[in-house]
Structure formats: C-alpha cells, structure tokens
C-alpha cells in the first residue's frame, strides 16, 4: 500500500466466514459480490440483467468496479452459498458459458473450464495467503527467488522427459507411499508442469496466451515454492503425515497419518484420524450439494456440470516442494512449499479439463519417508529427482 500510494486507489475489506459451504453468507460481502457480478453482466440480453441495468443506471452502480490487483488473507471457514451464482449464474457475452461467481469472471484463471469460452479479458490479478504469523510469512518469502525457480526448472526438465513419475518410500506400520503419476493424456498431449504461481506482474498470463491463444489471468500463492502438475492419473498409495487443508489447515502425524489409495480415476481413504476424515467428507458432501443445486437451476452449462461430476473423486495435483526457507509449522500454505517434501491434492486440478468443486492439499514428508522420485521416459530410462528424500536433480 505504501508503494502504490498516490498512484492507485486502495480499498480494504473483510468478511466473516461461515463454518459450512452451504450456510447463508455474511450479508454485506454477499450483496457486494452480487452487485459486482451483475454489474459485469448488465449488458447481457436476459430479463434479470435488463432489470438490473435499469437499477444500475438509477443508483449509478457503475461505481462498483474490480481493482487491478487483489490480495487475500484466508482464515478458517467459507464464504457460504453464493445464491445468485447457484440459481442464475453470470453469462458470458457470447452466450457460450456461465460463471458461478464474480471472482471467477474477474480473475478468469486458465484452469477454469469457462475461461476458453468467454472472450473478455481478466480484469485483475490475485494473490493470497493464510492467516499465518507474520514472522513465518516473511522468513518464507525472504529468499532468492531466482535460485528457487532454478530448482523448479530442474524438476520440470526431468518431468518433461518422462511419460510417468514413480514415487516409492519406506514401509511404515500404516502403509507405504508407493504410487505412479501419469503425464500423457489419451490424445498424446502432455500434462503441463508448472514452475511458479507467484509472478503477478501482469494481469494476462503471457505464458498461457503463447501456449494456447487464450487470455487468462494470473494468481500468486504466497509463500511460493513448488513445481506442480495435474496428473493424467495417479495410481497407488500415499501416506499424508504433515498437514491437510480443508476449511483450514490441520496437522497430521506419522503416528496416525491419513492414508489414501488412488485408482487412476478415483480415490478412497484407507485410514486416518477420525476427525480429519469427518471434516474431509463434510467438505465433499457440501461441494456435491452445491454442484447439484447448480445442475438443478441450469446456472452452468451442462458440459461443465458433467465435467465437474467426472472429476469429483479424482486426484487433481501432484507437486514437489522447493522453498529452501520454509519450515514445518501448522499452516498448509507454508508446509506445501518445504523443500524436498511433496504434496497431493484431492479434487480439482490446474487444467481446464480437470475443473472441480473442491481442492484439498495433503503434504507428505519425503525425507522422513525416504522417498525415491524419478521419471521414466518412453524408452524406459530413469530420470531422478529425489533419492531417499534428497534432491539429486
């Protein structure tokens, strides 16, 4: 704020979170979101937006505009239901798709299924973090970003040579982390290995534009430090022993880890802390209820609803952590960056064909579990990243 003072208009806001995704939201933030979404859609040729345009002109609601950049500090809980998005949705001007929230329209990230069908450009870039202690946040961000990105690129170079990645660890009394990550889609194209999601100097993602011709937005996840991908499939078992993010971060333990078996197109929980499993299942149940409400109201295109159903039980992310200063704490957003650890997400991925309704990250202590991680190329050659939990790439 000090840096941009006098150059840009700064707005701050806060809202009270809810314990449930299906709860009624805090009213002020909800009406603000609805007015913003309708203002962005007021020229759509549908009765509700025609009426809103009259209201907008009368109340001069064109004053409601998104900023060019947003930074969020996420606490525990959820916004609650976004009623307008669930029941009506916000159409694209060409009528090819509908959005379920104004934020999705504003940031228009590349992994949203709607992005390719909406010709409008993103209006803002986004950064976010958790409610972590300031000293931990500063320590984890006060790094040589070049050195960390060099590590990210080394991981990417190895993975880009491979058709699959193998992850194997030592045996524990709760199970063994032992799984395979597929990297090639059925049409022969490759899954995208990303090396950073912390650069938001531009609103439009130039790398994605060059790759696809689609104008999508940028997002910063701070602290940073990971090379991550959306698996074509993930098969095998993993033992989550560090932390999981559900409605907030929850610590896990090697004394009672969360053990999950993945089968390529779905996963099942084998064992773990009872309270964590209950919270996880509650999140999934409420996400499904939201999806069913959207389907009932036709507030999203049928193909997007079917896509989200198809992806509901899938693994959406596999990542290798690379931040050299991140240290073990209670917060997912730091722990998922600790160099040499890895993380896996249940639910949605980071490519548009893997859009979903939840994303729950689970961090795995690769050094403690002595994980070997290597890629296998189409000729059967091995390309190593970690040996016994230590970088070799």
N, C-alpha and C positions, 0 to 999 in steps of 0.2 A: 504493500500500500504506500509506503514511503517512497519507493522507487517510481511509482507512476503518478504520484500526487501532482496535480496541475496539468497533467496530460490526458487523464481519463477520469471518468466518473466512477466512483467506487460505491458499491452497495453491499451491506452485510445483512444477513438474516439468520433466523434459527427457527426450528420447529420441534415439537415434542413427538418423539417416536411412539409407536404402539407395539405391544407385545405380540400381536398377531398380524399377518398379512391381510387377513380378512376383516380386521377391525375397522370401524369408522375412523377416518383420519382426523388429525387436528384441523379445525375448520379454516383458519386463516391461511395456512400453507396450501390447503386443498383448493380453496377458491382462487388463490393466486395462480396455482398451476392450471386450473381450468380456464381462467380468463386468458392466460398466456397461450394455451393451446388453441383456444377458439379465435384469438386474435390472429394467430398464424394461419388459421384456416378460414377466415371470414369471407374470402372471395370464392369459396367452393360453392358450386351450384347445387346445394341441398337445402331443404326448408329450414333446418335448425341453424345453419350458418347464415342464411339470408336474414333470419330474425336477429341473430347475434350482430350482424353488420349494422342493422338499424340501431341496436343498443350501443354498439361501439361508437357510432357517429354521434349519438346523443350524449354519451358520457365521456367522449374523447379518449377512448381506451387505447388509441394508438400510442399513448404514452407508455404502455406496457411493452417493453422491448427486452429481448435477452441481451446480456452483456457479451463481450467478445471472449471473455475467459471466466471460468468458474473454478473455485477451489472448495472442496467439501471436506469436512471432518466428520466421519461417520461414527456414531455411537451405537449403543445397543438398540435393537429393535427394527421396526419397519415403518414406512410411511402409512401403511394401511391401504384400503381399497382406493383406487382412483376411479370413481364412479363413471365419469364421462368417458374415459378411455375404455372401460369394460363394456358399457352399454351402447356407445355410439362409435367411438374412435375418431381419429383425426385423418381425413382422407388426403392423399397426395393430389396436386392439381390435375394430373393426367388421369386420375381415377383408377390407377393400376394397383394401388395398395392403400392400407390404412395403418396408422400408428396407434399404440395403446397409451402413450404418454407424451406430453410436450417435450420432455427431456430427450426422448428418442429422436424427435424431429430436429431439435436444436443441435444436438451433437452428431447425429447421423453417422455413427461409428460403422466401420467396414464390416463387422461381424453381425450387424443387424440384418435380418432377412429382407426387410423393407428397403434398405438403402439403395440397391441397384435399380429399383423401380420408381424412385422419387427423384425427379430431375433437379430439385432445389439443392443448393449448396448448403453444407453445415454452416451454422451461424456462430458457433463458439467452440473453443477447446475446453477440456475439462481435466482437472487434477483432483486427486482425493487421497486421504489417509484415514487411519483410525484414530481414536482418542488415546493415543499413546503418550507417555510422558515426554515432555519437550526435549530433555537431555538425550533420551534414546533416539528420538527422531533426528536431532541434529547430528549426533555421532554417526548414525547410519547413512545420513545424506552427505556428510563431510568427507568425501572420498575422492579419489582420482577417477572421474567418470570415464576417461579415455582408457585407463587400464582395465576397468571393469567391462567396458564394451569390447575391448580386445579379447577378453576371456569369452564373452558372449559369442563373438565371431568365430573363435576357435571351436566352440561347441557346435555352432551352426555348420562350419565347414565339415566337421566329422559327420554330423547327422545328414547333411545334404548328399553325402556319398552313399548313404545306406538306404536299403529298402525296408529295414526294420531295426529297432533298437532292442537289445536284450538287457534286462536288469535282474541280477541274482545276488542274494545276500546269504548271511549265515543263518543256520537253523536256530529258532528260538522255541520256547515251550508253547508259544501262542501261534506259531506258524513261521513260514519263511517268505520273505519278499522275493518273488520269482515270477516275472511277467515279461511279455513281449509287446512292443508298440509297433503297429503297422504305420507306414509312412506314405504308401502309394494308394491312391483312390482306384476304384474299379475301372475308371476310364483311362487309367495310366498316368494321370497327372499326379503331382506330388503335393503333400500337405506342406504348408508354409511354416518354416522355422523362423520365429521372430527373435530379434536380438535386443529389443528395447521397447518399452512402452512408457518412457519418461520424457520424451522430447516433444514439447508442445509449442515450439517457436512458430509453428504455422497452424492455421486452422484446418486447411485442407491437407490430408495425408498425401504428400507428393510421391512417396514410395508406392502406395497403393494405387494412386492415379496412374503412375507409369506402368504398373503391373496389370491393371485391369481397365483403365479408361474411365473409372467411376470416381466421382468426387465424394469422398468420405472424410470424416473428422478425425481428430487426434485426441488421445487420452493419456494422462500421466498417472501412474500408480506409484506413490512415493511412501517410503523409500523404494529405490529401484534395485534391480539385480537379478535377472533371470533370463535364460534362453528357453522359450516355451513354444509349444505347438499343440494343435488339435490332432489327436491320434485318429487315423483312419479306423483303427480298432485297438483295444488293449485287452490282452488275454492273460490271465494268471492271477496271482495273489499278491496283495501288498499289505504291510503292517504299519499302520499310522501310529507313531509314538511320540509326536511333538505337539501338534495343535491342529484344531479344525475350526473353520469359520462357518457358523450357521446364522443366527441372528446377531452374534458377536463372536469373538474368539474364545475357544475353550481349550485348556491344556489337556493333552493326552499324556500317557505314561507308558514306559516299556513294561511296567508291572501289570497293566491292564489296557493294552493298545486296542485300537479299532482295526479289525482285520476284515478286509473286503476281498471277495473273489469276483473277478471280471471275466465275462464270456464273449467279449467282442462287441455285441450289440446290447448288452445289459450287464448289470452287476447285482450282487447280493451281499448283504452284511453277514459275515460268519460269526463274529463275536465282538465284544467291546463293552465299554461302560454303559450301564442301563440308561442312565440319564441322558447321555450323549445320543444314544440310538433313538430314544424317545423324542428328543428335540429335532433330530435329523428327519425322522418320519413325520413329525408335525409340519416341518417346513415343506416336505414333499407333498403332503396331503393338501395343504393350503395352496401350494402352487398349482396342483391339479384342479382344485376347485376354481381358482381364478381362470385357468385355461378353459374349463367347462363353461364358465359364465361368458367368456369371450365368444366361444363357439355358439352358445345359445342365442346371443344377441347379434351374431354376424358382424362383430366390430373389428374383425380382422379377416383377410382373405382366407378362403378355405384351404388353399395350398400351404399357407403359413401355419394354420392350426394343425393340419396333418403333419407338417414337418416337426412342429413342437411336440406332438404326441410321439412321433417316431424317435425323437431324441431324448425323451423324458428319462429313460433309465440308462442312459449311456455315460461313458467317461468322456469328459469334454476337454481335459487339458493334461498334458504331461510336461513338466518343467524341471530344469536343472538350475539350482540357485548359484549366484555368482558374486554376491556382495561381500567383500573381504572384511568389512567392519560390522556387519550385522551380528548381533549376539542373541543367545537364547533368552526369551522373555515371554510374557503372557499374550503377545499380540501376533496374530497371523500375518499381518502385513509386513512385519519385520522378519518373523521366522521363515516365511516363504522366500526370503532373499538370502538366508545364511549360506555362504559359500560352501559347496560340497554336499549340502542337503538337497533333497528333491521335493517336489510336491505334485499331487494329482488332484484334479477337481472332478467331482460328481456333477453331472448335468450338462449345462450349455458349454459350447466351445467357442473358439475365436475365429471361426469361418462361417459365412452366412448359411451354409447348408447344415450347420450344427447349432442353429439358434435353439434356445430352450427357455425354461421358466425358473430355473434356479442355478446357482453355481456355488458349490461348497468345496473349498480347498482343504486338503489334508497334507500336512508336512511329515516327511519321513526322514529320520536321522541316518543318512547314508554312511557316515563314518562309524557310528555305533553299530550299525547292522552289517558293516564291511561290504558294502555294495560294490559289485562289479557292473559297470555300464559300458556297453560297446555297441557300435553299429555293425551290421552285416550287409555288405553290398551285394549286387546281383550276381557276382562271381563267387560269393561265399567268403570273401575276405573280411577279417575283423578290423574295425577302426575304434580304438579305445578312447573313452572319456574319463572314467573313474576306475581305479583298481583299489579294492578294499577301502572304498570311501575317500580316496585321494585323487586329485586331478593328475592325469597324465597327458591330457590334450592341452 
